[in-house]
Amino acid sequence: MFLLQFAILIYSVILHEIAHGWIADYLGDPTARLAGRLTLNPLPHIDPLMTIAFPLLLILGGSPVVFGAAKPVPIDAFNFREPKKDTALTSAAGPLTNILLAIFFALILRVLPVIVINQNILSAAESLCVYGVEINVILALFNLLPIPPLDGFKVVGGLVPEEYAPAWFSLERFGLFLVIIVLLFFSSIINRIIGPIDQALLRFFLP
């Protein structure tokens, strides 16, 4: 079960990144495709720290929330026809993919009792599907936070008026530092923002 849950997590973050690259390629930026990142082979996507060590540490530590990330796909906004808008669309593709994966696991969960007779196998499969829904909802919501380098930052950037866009995108240089500060000192606030949405989505997806 541990290995299967870990595989679901790994491929959830990998598909998240592939979606970024696929939409970028569709909008005119072939950087991810040329770098060989539009593949289901996990090796090009693995970041030793964020894909392996960090989620394993959370799982083994008994954390109620397990989070991870694949190596970000390379995006060159100069290849886009409309850089501001296309960057926002490319960024939104990742969280949207996680929501679609949550829907996929929710649908499988509903048909399992019809196609699986053995109760032990059914129970294990249902647990995996519930995990698939939960982890993908969390990945989608967390990545939509408007904090660099998360996807929500660039999604909001696509909506910011042109005169304020340079000031907004200048925050990107603080990147991971801001995420760490927020998680360390403002996690309760983040939980108040994400928590109700997370619970509402889980009530919708899970029977």
KAPE-V7339 format. One record per pair of residues at least 12 apart in sequence whose ideal C-beta (glycine too) atoms are under 10 Angstrom apart, sorted by sequence separation. I is the first residue (numbers start at 1). GAP is how many residues later the second one is. If there is no record, write none. Layout:
# KAPE-V7339
i->I gap->GAP
i->I gap->GAP
This chain:
# KAPE-V7339
i->20 gap->12
i->21 gap->12
i->25 gap->12
i->54 gap->12
i->55 gap->12
i->56 gap->12
i->75 gap->12
i->113 gap->12
i->143 gap->12
i->144 gap->12
i->156 gap->12
i->157 gap->12
i->21 gap->13
i->24 gap->13
i->25 gap->13
i->54 gap->13
i->55 gap->13
i->77 gap->13
i->112 gap->13
i->113 gap->13
i->146 gap->13
i->18 gap->14
i->21 gap->14
i->24 gap->14
i->54 gap->14
i->55 gap->14
i->112 gap->14
i->154 gap->14
i->157 gap->14
i->17 gap->15
i->21 gap->15
i->22 gap->15
i->53 gap->15
i->54 gap->15
i->75 gap->15
i->153 gap->15
i->154 gap->15
i->157 gap->15
i->21 gap->16
i->22 gap->16
i->52 gap->16
i->75 gap->16
i->109 gap->16
i->112 gap->16
i->153 gap->16
i->20 gap->17
i->21 gap->17
i->50 gap->17
i->51 gap->17
i->73 gap->17
i->108 gap->17
i->109 gap->17
i->112 gap->17
i->20 gap->18
i->21 gap->18
i->50 gap->18
i->51 gap->18
i->108 gap->18
i->109 gap->18
i->111 gap->18
i->153 gap->18
i->154 gap->18
i->18 gap->19
i->19 gap->19
i->49 gap->19
i->50 gap->19
i->51 gap->19
i->109 gap->19
i->110 gap->19
i->153 gap->19
i->17 gap->20
i->18 gap->20
i->49 gap->20
i->50 gap->20
i->51 gap->20
i->108 gap->20
i->109 gap->20
i->148 gap->20
i->17 gap->21
i->18 gap->21
i->47 gap->21
i->50 gap->21
i->73 gap->21
i->108 gap->21
i->109 gap->21
i->148 gap->21
i->18 gap->22
i->47 gap->22
i->49 gap->22
i->50 gap->22
i->72 gap->22
i->107 gap->22
i->146 gap->22
i->148 gap->22
i->153 gap->22
i->14 gap->23
i->47 gap->23
i->48 gap->23
i->105 gap->23
i->106 gap->23
i->109 gap->23
i->148 gap->23
i->149 gap->23
i->21 gap->24
i->45 gap->24
i->46 gap->24
i->47 gap->24
i->70 gap->24
i->105 gap->24
i->106 gap->24
i->108 gap->24
i->109 gap->24
i->147 gap->24
i->148 gap->24
i->14 gap->25
i->15 gap->25
i->45 gap->25
i->46 gap->25
i->47 gap->25
i->69 gap->25
i->104 gap->25
i->105 gap->25
i->108 gap->25
i->146 gap->25
i->148 gap->25
i->149 gap->25
i->150 gap->25
i->153 gap->25
i->14 gap->26
i->44 gap->26
i->45 gap->26
i->105 gap->26
i->106 gap->26
i->148 gap->26
i->149 gap->26
i->150 gap->26
i->153 gap->26
i->14 gap->27
i->17 gap->27
i->18 gap->27
i->44 gap->27
i->45 gap->27
i->105 gap->27
i->106 gap->27
i->147 gap->27
i->148 gap->27
i->149 gap->27
i->14 gap->28
i->17 gap->28
i->42 gap->28
i->45 gap->28
i->104 gap->28
i->105 gap->28
i->147 gap->28
i->148 gap->28
i->150 gap->28
i->11 gap->29
i->13 gap->29
i->16 gap->29
i->44 gap->29
i->104 gap->29
i->105 gap->29
i->147 gap->29
i->148 gap->29
i->149 gap->29
i->150 gap->29
i->14 gap->30
i->15 gap->30
i->17 gap->30
i->102 gap->30
i->103 gap->30
i->105 gap->30
i->106 gap->30
i->148 gap->30
i->149 gap->30
i->11 gap->31
i->14 gap->31
i->101 gap->31
i->102 gap->31
i->105 gap->31
i->106 gap->31
i->147 gap->31
i->148 gap->31
i->10 gap->32
i->13 gap->32
i->14 gap->32
i->101 gap->32
i->102 gap->32
i->104 gap->32
i->105 gap->32
i->147 gap->32
i->150 gap->32
i->13 gap->33
i->37 gap->33
i->102 gap->33
i->103 gap->33
i->11 gap->34
i->13 gap->34
i->37 gap->34
i->101 gap->34
i->102 gap->34
i->145 gap->34
i->147 gap->34
i->7 gap->35
i->10 gap->35
i->37 gap->35
i->38 gap->35
i->101 gap->35
i->102 gap->35
i->147 gap->35
i->10 gap->36
i->37 gap->36
i->100 gap->36
i->101 gap->36
i->102 gap->36
i->147 gap->36
i->13 gap->37
i->14 gap->37
i->37 gap->37
i->98 gap->37
i->99 gap->37
i->102 gap->37
i->142 gap->37
i->145 gap->37
i->13 gap->38
i->35 gap->38
i->98 gap->38
i->99 gap->38
i->101 gap->38
i->102 gap->38
i->35 gap->39
i->97 gap->39
i->98 gap->39
i->101 gap->39
i->147 gap->39
i->32 gap->40
i->33 gap->40
i->34 gap->40
i->98 gap->40
i->99 gap->40
i->100 gap->40
i->10 gap->41
i->32 gap->41
i->95 gap->41
i->98 gap->41
i->99 gap->41
i->142 gap->41
i->9 gap->42
i->10 gap->42
i->13 gap->42
i->31 gap->42
i->32 gap->42
i->95 gap->42
i->97 gap->42
i->98 gap->42
i->99 gap->42
i->31 gap->43
i->32 gap->43
i->97 gap->43
i->98 gap->43
i->147 gap->43
i->31 gap->44
i->32 gap->44
i->95 gap->44
i->96 gap->44
i->98 gap->44
i->10 gap->45
i->29 gap->45
i->31 gap->45
i->94 gap->45
i->95 gap->45
i->98 gap->45
i->99 gap->45
i->145 gap->45
i->6 gap->46
i->9 gap->46
i->29 gap->46
i->30 gap->46
i->31 gap->46
i->94 gap->46
i->95 gap->46
i->98 gap->46
i->9 gap->47
i->29 gap->47
i->31 gap->47
i->95 gap->47
i->25 gap->48
i->27 gap->48
i->28 gap->48
i->29 gap->48
i->31 gap->48
i->95 gap->48
i->96 gap->48
i->142 gap->48
i->145 gap->48
i->6 gap->49
i->9 gap->49
i->24 gap->49
i->29 gap->49
i->30 gap->49
i->94 gap->49
i->95 gap->49
i->141 gap->49
i->145 gap->49
i->5 gap->50
i->6 gap->50
i->9 gap->50
i->20 gap->50
i->24 gap->50
i->25 gap->50
i->27 gap->50
i->28 gap->50
i->29 gap->50
i->94 gap->50
i->144 gap->50
i->21 gap->51
i->22 gap->51
i->24 gap->51
i->28 gap->51
i->29 gap->51
i->92 gap->51
i->17 gap->52
i->18 gap->52
i->20 gap->52
i->21 gap->52
i->23 gap->52
i->24 gap->52
i->27 gap->52
i->28 gap->52
i->29 gap->52
i->91 gap->52
i->92 gap->52
i->141 gap->52
i->142 gap->52
i->6 gap->53
i->16 gap->53
i->17 gap->53
i->20 gap->53
i->21 gap->53
i->24 gap->53
i->27 gap->53
i->28 gap->53
i->91 gap->53
i->98 gap->53
i->141 gap->53
i->144 gap->53
i->2 gap->54
i->5 gap->54
i->13 gap->54
i->16 gap->54
i->17 gap->54
i->19 gap->54
i->20 gap->54
i->21 gap->54
i->25 gap->54
i->27 gap->54
i->28 gap->54
i->29 gap->54
i->141 gap->54
i->13 gap->55
i->14 gap->55
i->15 gap->55
i->17 gap->55
i->18 gap->55
i->20 gap->55
i->24 gap->55
i->27 gap->55
i->28 gap->55
i->95 gap->55
i->96 gap->55
i->12 gap->56
i->13 gap->56
i->14 gap->56
i->16 gap->56
i->17 gap->56
i->24 gap->56
i->27 gap->56
i->94 gap->56
i->95 gap->56
i->138 gap->56
i->141 gap->56
i->142 gap->56
i->2 gap->57
i->9 gap->57
i->13 gap->57
i->14 gap->57
i->16 gap->57
i->29 gap->57
i->94 gap->57
i->95 gap->57
i->137 gap->57
i->140 gap->57
i->141 gap->57
i->2 gap->58
i->9 gap->58
i->10 gap->58
i->12 gap->58
i->13 gap->58
i->27 gap->58
i->28 gap->58
i->29 gap->58
i->32 gap->58
i->91 gap->58
i->93 gap->58
i->140 gap->58
i->9 gap->59
i->11 gap->59
i->27 gap->59
i->91 gap->59
i->92 gap->59
i->6 gap->60
i->10 gap->60
i->26 gap->60
i->27 gap->60
i->91 gap->60
i->92 gap->60
i->95 gap->60
i->137 gap->60
i->138 gap->60
i->141 gap->60
i->5 gap->61
i->29 gap->61
i->90 gap->61
i->91 gap->61
i->94 gap->61
i->137 gap->61
i->140 gap->61
i->6 gap->62
i->24 gap->62
i->27 gap->62
i->91 gap->62
i->92 gap->62
i->137 gap->62
i->23 gap->63
i->24 gap->63
i->26 gap->63
i->27 gap->63
i->88 gap->63
i->91 gap->63
i->92 gap->63
i->137 gap->63
i->138 gap->63
i->26 gap->64
i->90 gap->64
i->91 gap->64
i->134 gap->64
i->137 gap->64
i->138 gap->64
i->24 gap->65
i->25 gap->65
i->66 gap->65
i->88 gap->65
i->89 gap->65
i->90 gap->65
i->91 gap->65
i->136 gap->65
i->137 gap->65
i->23 gap->66
i->24 gap->66
i->27 gap->66
i->88 gap->66
i->89 gap->66
i->91 gap->66
i->92 gap->66
i->23 gap->67
i->24 gap->67
i->26 gap->67
i->68 gap->67
i->87 gap->67
i->88 gap->67
i->91 gap->67
i->134 gap->67
i->137 gap->67
i->22 gap->68
i->23 gap->68
i->66 gap->68
i->67 gap->68
i->87 gap->68
i->88 gap->68
i->90 gap->68
i->133 gap->68
i->134 gap->68
i->137 gap->68
i->21 gap->69
i->23 gap->69
i->24 gap->69
i->65 gap->69
i->66 gap->69
i->88 gap->69
i->89 gap->69
i->133 gap->69
i->136 gap->69
i->137 gap->69
i->20 gap->70
i->23 gap->70
i->65 gap->70
i->69 gap->70
i->84 gap->70
i->87 gap->70
i->88 gap->70
i->19 gap->71
i->20 gap->71
i->22 gap->71
i->23 gap->71
i->67 gap->71
i->68 gap->71
i->87 gap->71
i->88 gap->71
i->133 gap->71
i->134 gap->71
i->20 gap->72
i->21 gap->72
i->66 gap->72
i->67 gap->72
i->85 gap->72
i->86 gap->72
i->88 gap->72
i->130 gap->72
i->133 gap->72
i->134 gap->72
i->19 gap->73
i->20 gap->73
i->21 gap->73
i->23 gap->73
i->65 gap->73
i->69 gap->73
i->84 gap->73
i->85 gap->73
i->132 gap->73
i->133 gap->73
i->19 gap->74
i->20 gap->74
i->23 gap->74
i->69 gap->74
i->84 gap->74
i->85 gap->74
i->18 gap->75
i->19 gap->75
i->22 gap->75
i->67 gap->75
i->83 gap->75
i->84 gap->75
i->130 gap->75
i->17 gap->76
i->18 gap->76
i->19 gap->76
i->67 gap->76
i->82 gap->76
i->84 gap->76
i->129 gap->76
i->130 gap->76
i->16 gap->77
i->17 gap->77
i->19 gap->77
i->20 gap->77
i->65 gap->77
i->72 gap->77
i->77 gap->77
i->129 gap->77
i->130 gap->77
i->16 gap->78
i->19 gap->78
i->84 gap->78
i->15 gap->79
i->16 gap->79
i->18 gap->79
i->19 gap->79
i->75 gap->79
i->16 gap->80
i->17 gap->80
i->55 gap->80
i->69 gap->80
i->13 gap->81
i->16 gap->81
i->19 gap->81
i->69 gap->81
i->84 gap->81
i->126 gap->81
i->15 gap->82
i->16 gap->82
i->19 gap->82
i->87 gap->82
i->15 gap->83
i->12 gap->85
i->13 gap->85
i->15 gap->85
i->16 gap->85
i->84 gap->85
i->12 gap->86
i->15 gap->86
i->12 gap->89
i->11 gap->90
i->12 gap->90
i->8 gap->93
i->12 gap->93
i->113 gap->94
i->106 gap->95
i->110 gap->95
i->106 gap->96
i->109 gap->96
i->110 gap->96
i->8 gap->97
i->109 gap->97
i->110 gap->97
i->106 gap->98
i->107 gap->98
i->109 gap->98
i->102 gap->99
i->106 gap->99
i->102 gap->100
i->105 gap->100
i->106 gap->100
i->103 gap->101
i->105 gap->101
i->106 gap->101
i->99 gap->102
i->102 gap->102
i->103 gap->102
i->102 gap->103
i->102 gap->104
i->99 gap->106
i->67 gap->116
i->4 gap->120
i->8 gap->120
i->12 gap->120
i->16 gap->120
i->4 gap->121
i->7 gap->121
i->8 gap->121
i->11 gap->121
i->15 gap->121
i->5 gap->122
i->9 gap->122
i->13 gap->122
i->65 gap->122
i->1 gap->123
i->4 gap->123
i->5 gap->123
i->8 gap->123
i->9 gap->123
i->12 gap->123
i->13 gap->123
i->16 gap->123
i->4 gap->124
i->8 gap->124
i->12 gap->124
i->15 gap->124
i->16 gap->124
i->1 gap->126
i->5 gap->126
i->8 gap->126
i->9 gap->126
i->12 gap->126
i->13 gap->126
i->50 gap->126
i->65 gap->126
i->1 gap->127
i->4 gap->127
i->5 gap->127
i->8 gap->127
i->9 gap->127
i->12 gap->127
i->16 gap->127
i->4 gap->128
i->8 gap->128
i->12 gap->128
i->65 gap->129
i->1 gap->130
i->5 gap->130
i->9 gap->130
i->13 gap->130
i->20 gap->131
i->65 gap->133
i->16 gap->135
